[in-house]
Amino acid sequence: MSYGPAPEGDAPVRDWIAQHGGTFGHYINGEWVAGTTTFEVLEPATGKSLANVAQGTTADVDAAVAAARAALPAWQALDDHARARWLYAIARGVQKHARAFAVLETLDNGKPVRETRDIDVPLVARHFSHHAGWAQLLDSEFPGYHAYGVVGQVIPWNFPLLMLAWKVAPALAAGNTVVLKPAEYTPLTAIRFAELLHEIGLPKGVFNLVTGDGSTGAAIVNHPGVDKIAFTGSTEVGRAIRVATAGSGKGLSLELGGKSPFIVFEDADLDSVVEGVVDAIWFNQGQVCCAGSRLLVQEGVADALFSKLRDRMERLRVGSPLDKAIDMGAIVAPVQLDRIRALCQQGIEEGATCWQPSWSAPQDGWFHPPTLFTNVAPSATIAQVEIFGPVLVSMTFRTPEEAVALANNTPFGLAASVWSENINLALDIAPKLKCGVVWINSTNLFDAAAGFGGYRESGFGREGGREGLWEYLKPSRAHEAAPLPAIAVGALASGEPLASGEAEASPLPAIDRTPKLFIGGKQARPDSGYTLPVRSLSGRLVGEVGEGNRKDIRNAVEAAQAASGWAKLSGHQRAQILYYLAENLSARRDEFAARIVSMTGDALVAGESEVEASISRLFTYAAWADKHDGAVHDVPLRGVALAMHEPMGVVGVACPDPYPLLGLVSLVAPLMATGNRVVAIPSERFPLAATDFYSVLETSDVPAGVVNLVTGSRDSLVRTLADHDDLEAVWYFGTHTGATAVEKASAANLKRTWTEWTGREWLDPRVGEGREFLRKAVQVKNIWIPYGE
């Protein structure tokens, strides 16, 4: 059966463009502002001009940020219900103009109108409606948290309106104001959205739109008046943003590139798999960050599946995206089409076999046919690089273990699909995949109630659901002056004399017991062969510790990586070990209190209080170890979407100087409770409490490598941690300079960071323990599991 054309009428949308004279400005403080210069927006399906749009300047960004800042107090002063009403009004407005938005998106982006009409625009309305609910519940569900303030958002061209909704809806629901820059190629639906907000009367300055190229986005990222950046785009730009925001104190969430595996086991329903592949890689012409671009097939069914795929590809229809009967539309821009073609050619040159349908794609506009590569080596460029086009690369595997190894063999970690009629096998594989979303016997499922985001170089943070709203909130205490530390920690002046009378006469020399490092469950001498003196605040020498270096950090990370079995223990098992740590620390309470006093010069009661607080903190995280549960999201699916808390892996920790024992325990214990392994740098000024603590670790059944302690210069050692590619996250509590260096260094592999330099009152459980630490210790994996006949 052949299909005739079924064109969607575009006259109303083209009339809307004409009514504006084909030229659009910025939307700042509730008014339209003409740009000093403009750039041309082209229609991908024809290559013809659609409109001219203002090029944003630094002055435009300044004005937009100022407007957002001025609007912030009144927007935050609204009660939860009032903000909920505004978000609901936006949702209804999108629904009212749904067809116009869909057609405009298709003209601007080149994707089929069937997709914009049935997927993109309904999801846009769903996000605003869903987040109206979060706005209504904000105070009751997120007590003690507050909006960041002014949020800068930069969105990509592949889902222009949907990415806007993913970012704007939670930002407004949380009480932030917004400055948004749409993609240079596809700004028109964002402009129409701004018109919609103007029509419904959203208060001036709450939403501001500045159009432009990458320089406009950079101006938003670098603006000192922006409190948080949310970015979706390439990994390369994400790295640059991480470096640019380092040390600024700005919140940051990044949703970046992907090279998602599509794993097919031999018992899968191959006909369903074929349709899943079509949706995974040829949806939106493959211009999807989570596209299932790597097909991993069990050897026994590979030939049969490839045959079915070629037959299906031969029947795919590529043409005008306004035709409701076509399957694939146009590539967004010539530069993207050239990149796709170049990577395909490189794949052929590297030895892969390329197959395309017998028919030719349209020559007017920018089209590329669906493409299948077989005989692809795992190390091939096309198997490692995000092509961002309708190109599928395939590899085969024999065992489930090999499938997991291949799936994880990229620096990305955004999404994956697992296809098997054996649900036990599918659910065994899903947690082993290093990615933020896993679809079982399905692909490309999205909903406002379920978080979306990646691991590793696919970025950090989540969009959607409860976990997505956290990205736009921070603790209310962050708006208050930081509490003073319990002790004044200052550097001892060079050459300052020791306090008099610090050593008593003795006929025999003391027996040296210089503490060592603690790596892989064993005491280890520092590679440097050097030690560092530890002095009290009065200058008295109270001991020495090993001076760790890069090799010691490397050894500690290797030991932590080898202790991966810790994450496989049940929460109950981890809880028992944390209780045991508390028990053994309690037995040596007086010894630890005396050690703290000898270093800090505090009264004995202060040392005893710190030890008691450390014992209590271990109890807290033992309690949480089997209670920090995930969730089942309510999504429109005949099945469930599981939000699982997964440990990040190996985490580097740089501890604060005040409270040398409590600071260490407060950071290491939540990571242990959630299944992470730790390489910790104890208090540089007062490290002896930590070196005493490793004897507690040794006697408390803590598996080797779960906790590793390297003493020495905090900022030097933590920089090595931040540079290390086998580390998934770094927590740093120290100086502003040190925090800046950590955040910049983390950009290399986009590891997660948690940095603070303002101080905490660690004795206070309200700020020294709790859910904030647990959230930082895990990443959320959403697993979609359809079921039913």
C-alpha positions in Angstrom: 0.0 0.0 0.0 1.4 3.3 -1.0 0.9 6.6 0.9 -0.2 9.8 -0.8 0.9 13.1 0.5 -0.9 14.4 3.6 0.4 18.0 4.0 -0.3 20.1 7.1 -1.4 23.6 6.4 1.2 26.1 7.3 -0.5 29.4 6.2 -1.5 30.6 9.7 2.1 30.2 10.9 3.6 31.9 7.8 1.1 34.7 8.3 2.2 35.1 11.9 5.8 35.5 10.7 4.7 38.0 8.0 2.7 40.0 10.6 6.0 40.7 12.3 7.6 41.8 9.1 9.7 38.6 9.3 11.9 40.2 12.0 11.9 39.5 15.7 13.6 41.1 18.7 14.3 40.1 22.3 11.7 39.9 25.0 13.0 41.8 28.0 11.1 43.0 31.1 7.8 42.3 29.4 8.6 44.3 26.3 9.9 43.5 22.8 13.3 45.0 22.2 14.8 45.4 18.7 18.3 44.1 18.2 21.1 46.2 16.9 21.9 43.5 14.3 20.0 40.4 13.1 20.8 37.0 11.7 18.8 34.9 9.3 16.9 31.8 10.3 16.5 29.2 7.5 13.9 26.5 6.8 15.8 23.1 6.8 13.3 21.4 4.4 13.8 24.0 1.7 16.9 26.0 2.6 14.9 29.2 2.2 14.7 32.1 4.7 12.1 32.0 7.4 12.8 35.1 9.4 15.4 37.4 10.8 16.1 37.4 14.5 18.0 39.8 16.8 21.6 39.0 17.7 21.9 39.4 21.4 24.7 41.6 22.8 26.3 42.0 26.2 24.1 45.0 26.8 21.0 43.0 25.9 22.0 40.3 28.4 22.7 42.9 31.1 19.2 44.4 30.6 17.6 40.9 30.7 19.4 39.9 33.9 18.6 43.3 35.5 14.9 42.8 34.6 15.0 39.3 36.1 16.7 40.5 39.3 14.1 43.3 39.7 11.2 40.9 39.2 12.6 38.3 41.7 11.3 39.7 45.0 7.7 40.0 43.9 7.8 36.6 42.1 9.1 35.0 45.3 6.7 36.9 47.5 3.8 35.2 45.7 2.3 32.3 47.6 2.6 28.8 46.2 -0.9 28.8 44.9 -0.3 32.0 42.9 2.7 30.6 41.1 0.9 27.4 40.5 -1.9 29.4 38.8 0.6 31.1 36.5 2.1 27.8 35.4 -1.3 26.2 34.9 -2.2 29.2 32.7 0.9 28.6 30.6 0.0 25.0 30.2 -3.5 25.9 29.0 -2.1 28.5 26.6 0.2 25.9 25.0 -2.8 23.6 24.6 -4.9 26.4 23.1 -2.2 27.1 20.4 -0.9 23.6 20.1 -1.2 23.2 16.3 0.4 26.5 15.6 3.4 25.6 17.9 3.7 22.2 16.2 3.8 23.7 12.7 6.2 26.5 13.6 8.5 23.9 15.2 8.4 21.8 12.1 9.2 24.7 9.8 12.0 26.0 12.1 13.6 22.6 13.0 12.8 20.3 10.1 11.4 17.4 12.2 8.1 15.8 11.0 4.9 17.5 12.1 3.6 14.2 13.2 6.3 14.3 15.9 5.9 17.9 16.9 2.1 17.5 17.0 1.9 14.2 18.9 5.0 14.2 21.1 6.7 17.6 21.5 3.9 20.0 22.1 1.8 17.7 24.3 4.8 17.1 26.5 5.4 20.9 26.7 1.9 21.4 28.1 2.4 18.4 30.4 5.6 19.9 31.9 3.9 23.2 32.8 0.9 21.4 34.2 3.0 19.0 36.2 5.2 21.8 37.6 2.1 23.8 38.5 1.6 21.0 40.9 5.1 21.3 42.3 4.6 25.0 42.7 1.5 24.4 44.7 3.4 21.9 47.0 6.7 23.8 47.2 6.7 24.8 50.8 5.3 21.5 52.1 7.5 19.2 50.0 10.8 21.2 50.0 11.0 22.8 53.5 14.2 24.7 54.2 14.9 25.3 50.5 14.8 28.4 48.4 15.0 29.4 44.8 18.5 30.2 43.4 17.4 33.5 42.1 18.1 34.5 38.5 18.6 31.5 36.3 20.3 31.6 32.9 19.2 28.9 30.5 20.7 27.9 27.2 18.9 25.3 25.1 19.7 23.3 21.9 18.1 23.1 18.5 16.9 19.5 18.4 13.9 20.0 20.7 13.6 23.8 20.8 10.2 24.1 22.5 10.4 21.0 24.6 13.8 21.9 26.0 12.4 25.3 26.9 9.6 23.7 28.9 12.0 21.2 30.6 14.0 24.2 31.9 11.5 27.1 32.3 8.7 25.1 34.1 10.8 23.9 37.1 12.7 27.2 37.4 9.4 29.2 37.6 7.8 26.6 39.9 10.7 26.9 42.3 10.4 30.7 42.5 13.3 31.7 40.1 13.2 34.2 37.4 14.6 33.3 34.0 16.9 34.6 31.2 16.7 32.1 28.3 18.7 31.9 25.1 17.3 29.6 22.4 19.5 27.9 19.8 20.6 30.1 16.9 19.1 27.8 14.3 15.7 27.4 16.0 14.5 30.4 18.0 11.0 30.9 16.6 9.0 28.7 19.0 10.7 30.4 21.9 9.7 33.7 20.5 6.1 32.6 20.1 6.2 31.2 23.7 7.3 34.7 24.9 4.3 36.1 23.1 2.1 33.6 24.8 3.4 34.7 28.2 2.8 38.3 27.3 -0.7 37.4 26.2 -1.6 35.8 29.6 0.0 38.6 31.5 3.0 37.0 33.3 4.6 39.6 35.5 7.3 41.6 33.7 10.8 40.4 34.1 9.9 36.9 35.3 10.8 35.4 31.9 13.2 37.1 29.5 14.3 35.9 26.1 17.6 37.0 24.4 18.2 35.4 21.0 21.7 35.1 19.5 24.6 32.8 18.8 27.2 31.3 21.1 28.6 34.6 22.2 25.1 35.5 23.6 25.1 32.3 25.6 28.6 33.0 26.9 27.5 36.4 28.1 24.7 34.7 30.1 27.0 32.1 31.5 29.6 34.7 32.6 27.2 37.3 33.9 27.8 37.9 37.6 24.1 38.6 38.2 23.1 35.0 37.2 22.8 32.6 40.1 22.4 29.3 38.3 23.1 28.0 34.8 21.1 25.3 33.1 22.6 24.1 29.8 21.7 21.4 27.2 24.1 20.9 24.3 27.4 19.4 23.4 29.9 18.0 25.8 32.6 20.4 24.6 30.5 23.4 25.4 29.5 21.8 28.7 33.2 21.6 29.7 33.7 25.2 28.8 30.8 26.2 30.9 32.1 24.2 33.9 35.4 26.0 33.6 33.7 29.4 33.2 31.5 29.0 36.3 34.2 27.5 38.5 34.5 29.3 41.8 31.6 31.6 41.0 29.2 29.9 43.4 26.7 29.5 40.6 24.5 26.4 40.5 25.1 24.3 37.4 23.2 21.5 35.6 24.4 20.1 32.3 22.6 17.7 30.0 25.1 16.9 27.3 25.9 14.4 24.6 25.3 10.7 24.4 26.1 7.5 22.5 23.4 5.3 23.8 23.5 1.6 23.5 20.5 -0.4 22.2 21.0 -3.9 23.5 19.2 -6.8 21.9 19.4 -10.3 23.4 18.6 -13.4 21.4 15.2 -14.0 23.1 13.9 -10.5 22.2 10.9 -10.1 19.9 12.7 -9.0 16.8 9.7 -7.4 15.1 9.3 -5.2 18.1 13.0 -4.5 18.2 12.9 -3.2 14.6 10.2 -0.7 15.4 12.2 0.2 18.5 15.3 0.9 16.5 13.3 3.1 14.1 12.1 5.1 17.1 15.6 5.1 18.7 17.7 6.4 15.9 15.5 7.7 13.1 13.2 9.7 15.4 13.9 13.4 14.8 16.5 12.3 12.1 18.7 10.9 14.9 19.2 14.4 16.3 18.5 13.3 19.8 21.1 13.3 22.6 19.8 9.9 23.9 19.4 8.4 20.4 20.0 4.6 20.4 22.9 5.1 18.0 24.8 1.9 19.0 23.0 -1.3 18.2 24.5 -4.2 20.3 23.1 -7.5 19.1 23.6 -11.0 20.5 25.4 -13.0 17.8 22.7 -15.7 17.3 20.1 -13.2 16.0 22.4 -10.6 14.4 21.9 -11.6 10.8 18.2 -12.0 11.2 17.8 -8.6 12.8 20.0 -6.8 10.2 17.9 -8.4 7.4 14.7 -7.1 9.0 16.2 -3.7 9.6 17.2 -3.3 6.0 13.7 -4.2 4.9 12.2 -1.7 7.2 14.7 1.0 6.2 13.8 0.5 2.6 10.2 1.5 3.4 11.0 4.5 5.5 9.8 7.8 4.0 12.0 10.8 4.0 10.6 14.1 2.7 8.8 17.3 3.6 8.3 17.4 7.3 4.9 19.0 6.9 3.7 15.8 5.3 2.0 13.8 8.0 2.8 10.5 6.1 6.6 10.8 6.2 8.9 9.2 8.8 12.0 11.5 8.6 12.3 15.2 7.9 15.3 17.4 7.3 18.6 17.9 9.1 18.6 21.2 10.9 21.5 23.0 9.1 24.1 22.5 6.3 26.9 22.4 8.8 25.3 19.5 10.7 24.6 17.6 7.4 28.2 18.0 6.4 29.3 16.6 9.8 27.1 13.6 9.4 28.4 12.9 5.9 32.0 13.3 7.0 31.6 10.9 9.9 29.9 8.3 7.6 32.8 8.6 5.2 35.3 8.1 8.1 33.4 5.0 9.2 33.8 3.5 5.7 37.5 4.4 5.7 38.0 2.7 9.0 36.6 -0.5 7.7 32.9 -0.6 8.6 30.2 -1.6 6.1 27.7 1.1 5.2 24.2 0.3 4.0 21.5 2.8 2.9 18.2 2.3 1.2 18.0 2.2 -2.6 16.1 5.4 -2.9 17.6 8.9 -2.7 16.8 11.5 -0.2 15.3 14.8 -1.5 17.9 17.2 -2.9 16.1 20.4 -2.0 16.8 21.3 1.6 19.1 19.3 3.9 18.2 15.6 4.0 20.2 12.5 4.9 18.9 8.9 4.4 18.7 6.4 7.2 22.1 4.6 7.5 23.2 1.3 9.0 26.8 0.4 9.7 27.8 -3.2 10.4 31.2 -4.7 11.1 32.0 -1.8 13.4 34.9 -2.1 15.8 34.2 -0.9 19.3 37.1 1.6 19.0 35.9 3.0 15.7 35.3 6.7 15.5 31.6 6.2 14.6 31.2 3.9 17.6 32.7 6.5 20.0 31.7 9.9 18.6 28.2 11.4 18.8 27.1 11.7 15.1 23.8 13.4 15.9 22.2 12.1 12.7 20.2 9.2 11.3 23.2 6.8 11.5 23.1 3.5 13.4 26.3 1.6 14.1 26.1 -2.0 15.1 28.3 -4.5 17.0 27.7 -8.1 18.2 28.2 -9.7 21.6 28.0 -13.3 22.9 27.4 -13.0 26.7 25.5 -10.5 28.9 28.9 -9.5 30.5 30.2 -8.6 27.1 27.1 -6.6 26.3 27.6 -4.6 29.5 31.3 -4.0 28.7 30.4 -2.8 25.2 27.6 -0.6 26.4 29.8 1.1 28.9 32.7 1.5 26.5 32.2 5.2 25.8 32.8 8.3 27.9 29.1 9.1 27.7 26.3 7.8 30.0 22.9 9.3 29.1 20.5 6.5 28.2 20.2 2.8 27.1 17.6 0.4 25.8 17.5 -3.3 26.8 15.4 -5.7 24.8 14.7 -9.2 26.1 11.6 -11.3 26.9 13.5 -12.5 30.0 12.6 -9.7 32.5 15.1 -11.1 35.0 17.9 -10.7 32.5 16.8 -7.2 31.6 16.6 -6.0 35.2 19.9 -7.6 35.9 21.5 -5.6 33.1 19.9 -2.2 33.8 21.7 -1.4 37.0 25.0 -2.3 35.4 24.7 0.2 32.7 26.5 3.5 33.4 23.7 5.8 32.4 20.9 7.9 33.8 17.9 6.4 32.0 17.2 2.8 30.9 14.3 1.7 28.8 13.2 -2.0 29.0 11.7 -3.2 25.7 11.1 0.4 24.8 12.9 3.6 23.9 12.7 7.3 24.0 10.0 7.5 26.7 9.8 10.8 28.4 7.5 12.4 31.0 7.5 15.4 33.3 7.2 13.1 36.3 10.4 11.2 35.6 13.8 12.6 35.8 16.1 12.7 32.7 19.9 13.2 32.7 23.2 11.5 32.5 26.3 10.1 34.1 29.9 10.8 33.2 30.5 13.0 30.2 26.7 13.2 29.5 26.6 15.8 32.3 25.0 16.0 35.7 21.7 17.0 37.1 18.2 15.9 36.2 15.3 17.4 34.4 11.8 16.4 35.3 10.1 15.0 38.4 11.1 15.7 42.0 14.8 15.2 41.2 14.6 17.8 38.5 13.1 20.4 40.8 16.0 20.0 43.2 18.2 21.5 40.5 16.5 24.9 41.0 16.6 25.0 44.8 19.3 25.5 47.4 19.3 25.4 51.2 17.8 28.5 52.7 20.8 28.8 55.0 22.8 29.6 51.9 21.1 33.0 52.0 22.4 33.7 55.5 25.8 34.5 56.8 27.9 31.4 57.3 28.4 30.4 60.9 31.8 30.8 62.4 33.8 27.7 62.9 34.2 26.5 66.5 38.0 27.2 66.3 40.0 29.8 64.6 42.2 28.0 62.1 45.2 30.0 60.9 48.5 29.2 59.4 51.4 29.2 61.8 53.9 31.8 61.0 57.1 30.5 59.4 59.7 29.9 62.0 57.4 30.5 65.0 59.0 29.0 68.0 57.6 26.0 69.8 55.8 26.6 73.1 58.2 26.3 76.1 58.1 23.3 78.3 56.6 21.0 75.6 58.9 18.0 76.4 59.7 16.5 79.7 63.2 15.2 80.5 63.5 11.5 80.0 66.5 9.1 80.1 65.3 7.3 77.0 64.2 8.5 73.6 60.5 8.2 72.7 59.4 5.3 70.5 58.4 6.8 67.2 54.9 6.0 66.0 54.5 8.4 63.0 51.1 7.7 61.5 51.1 6.4 57.9 48.6 6.7 55.1 45.6 4.2 54.9 45.2 2.7 51.5 43.5 -0.5 50.5 42.8 -1.4 54.1 46.5 -1.2 55.1 48.8 1.3 56.6 51.1 2.6 53.9 54.2 4.7 54.0 53.9 7.8 51.8 55.6 7.5 48.4 57.4 10.8 49.0 59.3 9.4 52.1 58.6 12.7 53.8 56.5 13.6 56.9 54.8 16.8 58.0 54.8 18.2 61.5 51.4 18.7 63.2 51.4 21.5 65.7 48.8 22.8 68.1 47.5 26.3 67.8 50.1 27.3 70.4 52.9 25.9 68.3 53.6 22.8 70.3 54.6 19.8 68.2 52.0 17.1 68.8 53.0 14.6 66.1 53.8 14.0 62.4 51.9 12.5 59.5 53.0 11.2 56.1 53.1 13.7 53.2 51.0 12.1 50.5 51.7 12.8 46.8 50.2 12.0 43.3 51.3 8.3 43.4 49.6 7.8 46.8 46.4 9.3 45.4 46.7 7.0 42.4 47.1 4.0 44.6 44.2 5.0 46.8 41.9 5.4 43.8 43.0 2.0 42.5 42.2 0.5 45.9 38.8 2.2 45.9 38.0 1.0 42.4 38.8 -2.5 43.4 36.3 -2.3 46.3 33.3 -2.2 44.0 31.6 -5.0 46.0 30.7 -2.4 48.7 27.9 -1.1 46.4 26.5 -4.6 46.0 26.0 -5.1 49.8 22.5 -4.5 51.1 21.7 -1.3 52.9 21.3 -3.4 56.0 24.8 -4.8 55.7 26.3 -1.3 55.3 24.3 -0.1 58.2 25.7 -2.8 60.5 29.3 -1.8 59.6 28.5 1.9 60.3 27.0 0.9 63.7 30.1 -1.1 64.4 32.3 1.9 63.6 30.3 4.0 66.0 30.6 1.2 68.7 34.4 1.0 68.3 34.8 4.8 68.3 32.7 5.0 71.4 35.1 2.6 73.2 37.9 5.0 72.5 36.0 8.2 73.3 38.5 9.6 75.8 41.5 8.9 73.6 40.0 10.7 70.6 38.8 13.6 72.8 42.3 14.0 74.2 43.8 13.9 70.7 41.5 16.7 69.5 42.2 18.8 72.5 46.0 18.4 72.0 45.7 19.8 68.5 43.1 22.5 68.8 43.8 23.7 72.3 40.1 23.5 73.2 38.8 22.5 76.5 38.3 18.8 77.1 34.6 19.2 77.0 34.8 20.4 73.4 36.8 17.4 72.4 34.3 15.1 74.1 31.4 16.9 72.3 33.0 16.4 69.0 33.6 12.7 69.5 30.0 12.2 70.7 28.7 14.1 67.7 30.8 11.8 65.4 29.3 8.8 67.1 25.8 10.2 66.6 26.6 11.0 63.0 27.6 7.4 62.3 24.3 6.3 63.8 22.5 8.7 61.6 23.9 7.3 58.4 23.6 3.7 59.6 19.9 4.5 60.1 19.7 6.0 56.6 21.7 3.2 54.9 18.5 1.1 54.3 16.0 3.9 54.2 17.2 6.3 51.5 14.8 4.8 49.0 14.1 5.6 45.4 10.6 6.0 44.0 8.1 4.8 41.5 7.1 7.6 39.2 3.6 8.0 38.0 4.0 8.3 34.3 1.5 7.8 31.5 2.7 4.2 30.8 1.2 0.8 31.2 4.1 -0.1 33.5 6.4 1.6 36.0 9.3 4.0 35.9 11.6 3.3 38.8 13.8 6.0 40.1 16.8 4.2 41.7 19.4 5.8 43.9 22.8 4.6 42.7 26.2 5.3 44.3 28.4 7.5 42.2 31.3 5.1 42.6 34.7 6.5 43.9 34.4 9.9 45.5 37.3 12.2 46.5 36.7 14.1 49.7 38.7 17.1 51.0 37.8 17.7 54.7 37.5 21.0 56.5 40.0 22.0 59.2 37.5 22.8 62.0 36.2 19.7 63.8 39.0 17.4 62.4 37.2 14.2 63.4 33.6 15.3 63.0 34.3 16.9 59.6 35.8 13.6 58.3 32.9 11.4 59.6 30.2 13.8 58.4 31.5 13.5 54.8 32.7 9.9 54.7 29.7 8.3 56.4 26.9 9.4 54.0 29.1 8.2 51.1 29.6 4.8 52.8 25.9 4.5 53.6 24.9 4.9 50.0 27.5 2.4 48.6 30.3 4.7 47.5 34.0 4.2 48.1 36.1 7.1 49.4 39.5 8.7 49.0 39.6 11.3 51.8 42.1 14.0 52.5 41.8 14.7 56.3 42.1 18.1 57.9 45.4 19.5 56.8 45.9 21.5 60.0 44.7 18.8 62.4 45.1 15.4 60.7 45.9 13.2 63.7 42.2 12.6 64.5 41.9 11.0 61.1 45.0 8.9 61.3 43.8 7.6 64.7 40.4 6.9 63.0 41.9 4.4 60.6 42.6 2.0 63.4 38.8 2.1 64.0 38.3 1.3 60.4 40.6 -1.6 60.6 38.7 -3.2 63.5 35.2 -2.5 62.3 34.9 -4.9 59.3 35.1 -2.1 56.7 36.2 -3.9 53.5 39.7 -3.0 52.2 39.6 0.0 49.9 36.2 1.4 50.9 37.8 4.2 52.9 41.3 5.4 52.0 43.1 8.3 53.9 45.9 10.3 52.4 47.3 13.1 54.5 49.2 16.1 53.3 48.5 19.4 51.5 44.8 19.5 51.0 44.7 21.7 47.9 47.6 20.0 46.2 46.2 16.5 46.8 42.6 17.4 45.9 43.7 18.9 42.6 45.1 15.4 41.8 41.8 13.9 42.7 39.9 16.4 40.5 42.2 15.6 37.6 41.7 11.8 38.0 39.6 10.2 35.3 38.6 7.2 37.5 36.9 9.4 40.1 33.2 10.1 39.7 32.9 13.0 42.1 34.8 15.3 44.4 33.6 16.9 47.6 35.7 19.9 48.7 35.3 21.9 51.9 38.1 24.5 52.2 39.1 27.7 50.6 37.6 29.6 47.7 40.8 29.3 45.7 40.8 25.5 46.3 37.2 25.2 45.3 37.8 27.1 42.1 40.7 24.8 41.2 38.6 21.7 41.8 35.7 22.8 39.7 38.0 23.8 36.8 39.9 20.5 36.9 36.6 18.5 37.1 35.7 19.7 33.6 38.1 17.1 32.0 35.7 14.2 32.6 32.8 16.3 33.9 32.9 14.6 37.3 30.4 16.0 39.9 31.6 18.4 42.4 30.3 19.7 45.7 32.4 22.7 46.9 32.0 25.0 49.9 34.3 27.6 51.3 32.0 29.6 53.6 32.0 27.2 56.6 29.4 25.1 58.5 28.6 24.6 62.1 29.3 20.8 61.9 28.0 20.2 65.4 24.6 21.3 64.4 22.7 18.3 62.9 20.5 20.7 60.9 23.4 21.6 58.6 25.9 18.9 59.4 23.9 15.8 58.3 20.8 14.7 56.6 19.2 14.4 53.2 21.3 17.1 51.6 24.4 14.9 52.0 22.5 11.8 50.8 21.3 13.5 47.6 24.8 14.6 46.9 26.0 11.0 47.4 23.8 9.3 44.8 22.8 9.8 41.2 19.3 8.8 40.1 18.7 6.2 37.4 15.2 6.0 35.9 14.3 2.6 34.6 11.2 2.4 32.5 9.5 -1.0 32.6 6.4 -1.5 30.4 4.4 -4.6 31.1 1.2 -6.3 29.9 0.2 -8.4 26.9 
